[in-house]
């Protein structure tokens, strides 16, 4: 039980959980052809950057890799490019698995949210 709780508190698990929940909500709004509230958009952007930054910080500390001077701005501007590069650089070909899992969770949760909207509305 303790191992399960420690895994749930890991940055990778938090990133995937955040991604799945928010993309389901985005898919729900997309299915209804509606725009999400501005507060949701803001929290999504900030939460995603926070989760990616938390994961990157923890992983880079574990692997002994230094950070750039202003990681916040760097992640804000270039996280879609930095993350795949970092994963491939630190893990080699095995880095493709987390990249594909991230893309699968992103697209799958979006489709699940849109499907949920279609199933729940008459």
Residue, then its C-alpha position, 0 to 999 in steps of 0.5 A: x500500500x505504501x508503494x502505491x501511495x508513493x507512486x500516486x504522489x510522483x510527478x509523472x503520475x500527477x502529470x498524467x492524471x492532470x492531463x487525462x482529467x483536463x483533456x476529458x473536460x476539453x473534449x466534453x466542451x469540444x463535443x458540445x461545440x462550446x468554449x471552456x471558461x477562461x478560468x479553466x483555460x488559465x488553470x490548465x495552462x498553469x497546471x500543465x506547466x507546473x506538472x511538467x516542471x515538477x516532473x522535469x525537476x525531479x527527473x533531472x535531479x535524479x539523473x544529475x542534469x543541470x537546469x538552464x538559468x530561467x527554467x520557467x520561461x524556457x518551459x513556458x515557451x518551449x516545453x513541447x520541444x524540450x520534453x521530447x528532446x530531454x527524454x530522448x537525450x536521457x533515455x535513448x530509444x526508450x524515451x519514445x515510450x513516455x512520449x507516445x504515452x503522453x500523446x496517447x493520453x492527450x488524444x485519448x482523453x480528448x476523444x473520451x471527453x467528446x464521446x462522453x458528451x455525445x452519450x450524455x446529451x440527448 
